[in-house]
Structures are given as C-alpha cells and as structure tokens.
Amino acid sequence: MPQFFLNKRLIILLVSLIILVALIGFSLKERDQLTWPEQFVKDSTGFVQSIFYRPAHYVAGFFENVGYLKNTYEENKLLRARLEEYAMLETKAHKLEQENAEIREVIGELDSLRDYDPLPATVIGRNPDQWREQIILNKGKQDGVEKDMAVITSGGLIGKVKHANPFTSSVQLLSSLDPKNRISAYIQGDESIFGLIEGYDDEKGALLLKRIPHQAEVKEGQTVLSSGLGGIFPEGLIIGEVTEVVPDEYGLTQMAYIKPAANFYDISQVMIVKRTLISGDQEPVEESVEEEATEEGDSE
C-alpha cells in the first residue's frame, strides 16, 4: 500500500512536469492572440503596477525635485557671492583706473615744469565745515613736504601747504577766505598784466584777481597763470580764466573774476611741487609783492 502511494506521487510529479514543459513551449510559441488565462494575468499585473507605479513615481519625482531645488539654492548662493565679489572688484578697478588717469594727467601737467620736484599725494581728509578752505594730504615732512609748497591737480593750481606735519600736511586752497591767502599772478596776453589773487566769491564760484592797473585792457577768456614772482609758486601754473572785469571800490585799479581751472569741490589726487632753483636762504617774497602792489595802489 505505501509503495502504491509512493509510485502515485511520482507519477503525479512527472505529469506535472510534462504539463509545465508543455505550457512553457506553448507560451514561447508565436501567436496572434493570448489565451484568456494569460490575458487575465497580464491585465491583473498591469492594473496592480498602475496602482503602485504612479504614487511611487510621484514620490520619487518629489524627492528628485527637492534635491534639484537644494542644488539650485546652493548654486544661486555661490553665484550671488561671486557676483558680490565681482561687483567689489569692478568698483576697485574703476577707482584705480580713475586714480591712475588723474595721476597721469597731473604728471602730464608737470612735463613742462623741469625746474621743480613733483611729489604725488592723496587727499585723506576734508572737513565738511571747511570744504573750500583746506584739505589733508598723506605726505608730510618725512616725504620732504615743507610749508608754502605749491599744490596742483591735473586742472591747475589749487593752493599751498599751510602746515607740514611728520606724516601728513594741510593745504590751504585758493578758495579759502583767509585774507592772508594771496598769490602773485598774471594775465596771459600780448603784454602780461600782473595782479594778486585775493579771496573767493562763493556766489559766482570765482577767484578774485585784484590790483590790476586801471589802464590795463583785460578781456574775458584770457588765461591767468602764477607769475612765480613771489618765490613760493612756480611760474606758469594755470589758475583759471577771466570771466568778468570790474573797477575796484576806489576806482584806482581793476578787479577780475577768475573761473578756476581746477575743481576745488572734488579733489582726490594732487601733486606737491617744490621750486628747486630757489636756495634755502632765500625767503618767499609773496608778501613783498603784495606790499609793492599796495604801495602802487596808494600812490595812484
């Protein structure tokens, strides 16, 4: 009896294998249509896949988008930092180019001043309450700066060294209202006409050239230069041009309004010039020129 059941199981196994091989062969055979069990299995599998595939796809896409947004944020953060750095570099480069251009213009202004030693300097301080009075430079006695040295920009003469400290110096501008701020100058023309720069008209934005002889013919547009007679300022430094000529209050001399060649409002790079032909024992004679002009005015 047990031997019968053992043979029966073996027979069932062999039959099952035969059926399985037959089904495999049948399924591998090219057919135009599938059997209904195959169709049922495929449709069921497709339905189940569609149920799980879409949510899984959405979830995977969500995390992929989150990762993409995170990468985009990091890239934008890096690009923003690079843009800020580029903007800073561009600003520095523009400032350096501007300073370089100003220095080149000032050096070009000094090409004809072969009897003077130029010293480049930078404005490091300016009091808003004394904006038209003085500026502070980054050069002092350690650099060879001395009192009364002329200071120019690419436009022309702007003033003189008022005080020289060891490492800095203060410059009194031509636009200063100090009554002692006088410069010997002349009007360029067929015949030079001498006078003194004394004071500044804030309303007209013009320097005042006084002590001009009453018989002198001065025309608008004529150039005014430093005369060099005072012993402080070099000769031939441009001061400005004549815009208007009027008699003085006593009618004995004339006064001319001079439009400054230099921009007193915006000053950043300057040149300090020292007159090398004057010996150390010779004293400046700006005041003597002023006294002579005063005596001439009084005699007239």
C-alpha positions as CSV (number, residue, x, y, z in Angstrom):
1,M,0.0,0.0,0.0
2,P,2.7,2.5,0.9
3,Q,4.6,1.5,-2.3
4,F,1.5,2.3,-4.3
5,F,1.2,5.8,-2.9
6,L,4.9,6.4,-3.5
7,N,4.5,5.5,-7.2
8,K,1.4,7.6,-7.4
9,R,3.2,10.7,-6.2
10,L,6.0,10.1,-8.6
11,I,3.5,9.7,-11.5
12,I,1.8,13.0,-10.5
13,L,5.1,14.8,-10.4
14,L,6.1,13.5,-13.8
15,V,2.7,14.5,-15.2
16,S,3.0,18.0,-13.7
17,L,6.5,18.4,-15.2
18,I,5.2,17.3,-18.6
19,I,2.3,19.8,-18.4
20,L,4.7,22.6,-17.2
21,V,7.0,21.9,-20.1
22,A,4.1,21.9,-22.5
23,L,2.8,25.2,-21.2
24,I,6.3,26.8,-21.5
25,G,6.6,25.6,-25.0
26,F,3.1,26.8,-25.7
27,S,3.8,30.2,-24.3
28,L,7.0,30.6,-26.2
29,K,5.3,29.9,-29.5
30,E,4.4,32.9,-31.6
31,R,0.7,33.5,-31.5
32,D,-1.6,36.3,-32.7
33,Q,-3.7,36.1,-29.6
34,L,-3.1,35.2,-26.0
35,T,-5.2,32.7,-24.0
36,W,-7.7,34.1,-21.5
37,P,-5.5,33.0,-18.5
38,E,-2.5,34.9,-20.0
39,Q,-4.7,37.9,-20.7
40,F,-6.1,37.8,-17.1
41,V,-2.6,37.5,-15.6
42,K,-1.2,40.3,-17.7
43,D,-4.2,42.6,-17.1
44,S,-4.1,42.0,-13.4
45,T,-0.4,42.6,-13.3
46,G,-0.7,45.8,-15.3
47,F,-3.6,47.0,-13.1
48,V,-1.6,46.4,-9.9
49,Q,1.5,48.1,-11.5
50,S,-0.5,51.1,-12.4
51,I,-1.8,51.4,-8.9
52,F,1.6,51.4,-7.3
53,Y,3.6,52.9,-10.1
54,R,2.0,56.4,-10.2
55,P,2.3,57.1,-6.4
56,A,5.9,55.7,-6.5
57,H,6.7,57.9,-9.5
58,Y,5.2,61.0,-7.8
59,V,7.1,60.3,-4.6
60,A,10.4,59.7,-6.4
61,G,9.8,62.8,-8.5
62,F,9.1,64.9,-5.4
63,F,12.3,63.9,-3.7
64,E,14.2,64.4,-7.0
65,N,12.7,67.9,-7.3
66,V,13.6,68.7,-3.7
67,G,17.2,67.6,-4.4
68,Y,17.2,69.7,-7.5
69,L,15.9,72.8,-5.6
70,K,18.5,72.3,-2.9
71,N,21.3,72.1,-5.5
72,T,19.8,75.2,-7.3
73,Y,19.8,77.1,-4.0
74,E,23.4,76.3,-3.3
75,E,24.4,77.2,-6.8
76,N,22.5,80.5,-6.6
77,K,24.1,81.2,-3.2
78,L,27.5,80.6,-4.7
79,L,26.7,82.7,-7.8
80,R,25.4,85.5,-5.6
81,A,28.6,85.6,-3.6
82,R,30.6,85.6,-6.8
83,L,28.6,88.5,-8.2
84,E,29.1,90.5,-5.0
85,E,32.8,89.8,-5.2
86,Y,32.8,90.7,-8.9
87,A,31.0,94.0,-8.1
88,M,33.5,94.8,-5.4
89,L,36.4,94.1,-7.8
90,E,34.8,96.1,-10.5
91,T,34.4,99.1,-8.1
92,K,38.0,98.8,-7.0
93,A,39.2,98.5,-10.6
94,H,37.2,101.5,-11.6
95,K,38.6,103.6,-8.7
96,L,42.1,102.5,-9.5
97,E,41.6,103.4,-13.2
98,Q,40.3,106.8,-12.2
99,E,43.1,107.5,-9.8
100,N,45.6,106.3,-12.4
101,A,44.1,108.6,-15.0
102,E,44.2,111.6,-12.6
103,I,47.8,110.9,-11.7
104,R,48.7,110.6,-15.4
105,E,47.0,114.0,-16.1
106,V,48.9,115.6,-13.2
107,I,52.2,114.1,-14.4
108,G,51.4,115.4,-17.9
109,E,50.8,118.9,-16.4
110,L,54.3,118.7,-14.9
111,D,56.1,117.8,-18.1
112,S,56.9,121.5,-18.7
113,L,58.0,122.2,-15.1
114,R,61.5,121.0,-15.3
115,D,62.8,123.2,-12.6
116,Y,60.5,121.7,-9.9
117,D,60.4,118.4,-8.0
118,P,56.9,116.8,-8.1
119,L,55.6,114.7,-5.2
120,P,52.3,112.8,-5.7
121,A,49.9,112.8,-2.8
122,T,46.4,111.6,-2.0
123,V,43.7,113.5,-0.1
124,I,42.9,111.7,3.1
125,G,40.8,114.2,5.0
126,R,38.4,117.1,4.4
127,N,36.3,118.9,6.9
128,P,32.7,119.5,5.6
129,D,32.6,122.8,7.5
130,Q,35.8,123.9,5.8
131,W,35.2,122.2,2.4
132,R,36.5,125.2,0.4
133,E,39.2,126.1,3.0
134,Q,41.7,123.2,3.2
135,I,42.4,119.5,2.6
136,I,44.6,117.0,4.3
137,L,47.3,115.0,2.4
138,N,49.0,111.7,3.2
139,K,52.5,113.2,2.7
140,G,54.5,115.2,5.3
141,K,57.9,116.3,6.4
142,Q,59.2,112.7,6.2
143,D,58.5,112.8,2.5
144,G,60.1,116.2,2.0
145,V,57.0,118.4,2.3
146,E,57.6,121.9,3.6
147,K,55.4,124.8,4.3
148,D,54.3,127.1,1.4
149,M,54.9,124.4,-1.3
150,A,52.5,124.7,-4.3
151,V,49.9,122.0,-4.7
152,I,48.3,121.3,-8.1
153,T,45.9,118.9,-9.8
154,S,45.5,118.0,-13.5
155,G,43.4,121.1,-13.8
156,G,45.8,123.6,-12.3
157,L,46.9,125.2,-9.1
158,I,44.7,124.6,-6.1
159,G,46.7,126.0,-3.2
160,K,49.8,125.8,-1.0
161,V,50.9,123.7,2.0
162,K,49.8,125.6,5.1
163,H,51.1,123.2,7.8
164,A,53.6,120.3,7.3
165,N,53.5,117.5,9.9
166,P,55.8,114.5,10.1
167,F,53.5,112.2,8.1
168,T,50.6,114.5,6.9
169,S,50.2,118.0,5.7
170,S,47.3,120.5,5.4
171,V,46.8,122.5,2.2
172,Q,45.1,125.9,2.1
173,L,43.0,126.1,-1.1
174,L,42.8,129.2,-3.3
175,S,39.2,129.4,-2.5
176,S,39.9,130.0,1.2
177,L,38.5,133.2,2.6
178,D,41.7,133.8,4.6
179,P,42.7,137.5,3.9
180,K,46.3,136.5,4.0
181,N,45.8,133.9,1.2
182,R,47.4,135.9,-1.7
183,I,49.1,134.7,-4.8
184,S,51.1,136.7,-7.4
185,A,49.6,136.0,-10.8
186,Y,49.5,137.5,-14.3
187,I,47.0,137.5,-17.2
188,Q,48.5,136.0,-20.3
189,G,48.4,138.1,-23.5
190,D,50.5,140.2,-25.8
191,E,51.5,142.0,-22.7
192,S,51.5,140.3,-19.3
193,I,49.2,142.0,-16.8
194,F,50.1,141.4,-13.2
195,G,47.9,141.2,-10.1
196,L,47.2,139.3,-6.9
197,I,44.7,136.6,-6.3
198,E,42.9,137.7,-3.1
199,G,39.8,136.0,-2.0
200,Y,37.0,134.0,-3.5
201,D,33.4,134.8,-4.5
202,D,31.3,131.9,-3.3
203,E,28.2,133.0,-5.2
204,K,30.0,133.3,-8.6
205,G,32.4,130.5,-7.8
206,A,35.3,132.7,-8.9
207,L,38.6,133.8,-7.6
208,L,39.3,137.5,-7.3
209,L,42.3,138.9,-9.1
210,K,42.9,142.3,-7.7
211,R,45.5,145.1,-8.0
212,I,45.2,145.2,-11.8
213,P,46.3,148.5,-13.2
214,H,43.3,150.7,-14.2
215,Q,44.7,151.3,-17.7
216,A,45.2,147.6,-18.5
217,E,42.9,146.1,-21.1
218,V,41.7,142.8,-19.8
219,K,39.3,140.6,-21.8
220,E,37.1,137.8,-20.9
221,G,38.5,134.4,-21.6
222,Q,42.2,135.3,-21.0
223,T,44.2,132.8,-19.1
224,V,45.6,133.6,-15.6
225,L,48.8,131.9,-14.6
226,S,51.1,132.0,-11.5
227,S,53.8,134.6,-12.0
228,G,56.4,133.0,-9.8
229,L,57.5,136.5,-8.6
230,G,56.5,135.6,-5.0
231,G,59.1,132.9,-4.7
232,I,56.6,130.3,-3.5
233,F,54.7,129.2,-6.5
234,P,56.3,128.1,-9.7
235,E,55.8,130.3,-12.8
236,G,53.3,129.2,-15.4
237,L,50.9,127.2,-13.3
238,I,47.3,127.6,-14.6
239,I,44.9,129.3,-12.2
240,G,41.9,129.9,-14.4
241,E,40.4,132.3,-17.0
242,V,38.9,135.7,-16.8
243,T,35.1,135.8,-16.7
244,E,34.4,139.4,-15.8
245,V,36.4,142.7,-15.1
246,V,35.1,145.5,-12.8
247,P,36.7,148.5,-11.2
248,D,37.6,148.2,-7.6
249,E,35.7,150.1,-4.9
250,Y,38.0,153.1,-5.1
251,G,38.3,153.2,-8.9
252,L,42.1,153.2,-8.8
253,T,42.6,149.6,-10.0
254,Q,40.6,146.8,-11.6
255,M,39.4,143.5,-10.3
256,A,38.8,140.4,-12.4
257,Y,36.7,137.4,-11.6
258,I,38.6,134.2,-12.4
259,K,36.9,130.9,-13.1
260,P,39.3,128.3,-11.5
261,A,40.8,125.8,-13.9
262,A,40.9,123.2,-11.1
263,N,37.8,121.6,-9.5
264,F,38.0,122.7,-5.8
265,Y,35.0,120.6,-4.9
266,D,36.2,117.2,-6.0
267,I,39.9,116.6,-5.2
268,S,41.5,113.2,-4.7
269,Q,44.9,113.1,-6.3
270,V,47.3,116.0,-6.2
271,M,51.0,116.9,-6.8
272,I,53.1,118.9,-4.4
273,V,55.7,120.9,-6.4
274,K,58.9,122.3,-4.9
275,R,60.9,125.0,-6.6
276,T,64.5,123.7,-6.9
277,L,66.1,126.8,-8.2
278,I,65.5,128.8,-5.0
279,S,68.2,128.5,-2.4
280,G,67.3,127.6,1.1
281,D,68.4,131.0,2.4
282,Q,66.1,132.9,0.0
283,E,62.8,133.8,1.7
284,P,59.5,133.9,-0.2
285,V,58.5,137.3,-1.5
286,E,54.8,136.8,-2.0
287,E,54.2,139.3,0.8
288,S,56.7,141.8,-0.7
289,V,54.9,141.6,-4.0
290,E,51.7,142.3,-2.2
291,E,53.3,145.2,-0.3
292,E,54.6,146.7,-3.6
293,A,51.2,146.4,-5.2
294,T,49.6,148.1,-2.2
295,E,52.1,150.9,-2.4
296,E,51.4,151.3,-6.1
297,G,47.7,151.5,-5.4
298,D,48.2,154.0,-2.6
299,S,50.4,156.2,-4.8
300,E,47.8,156.2,-7.5
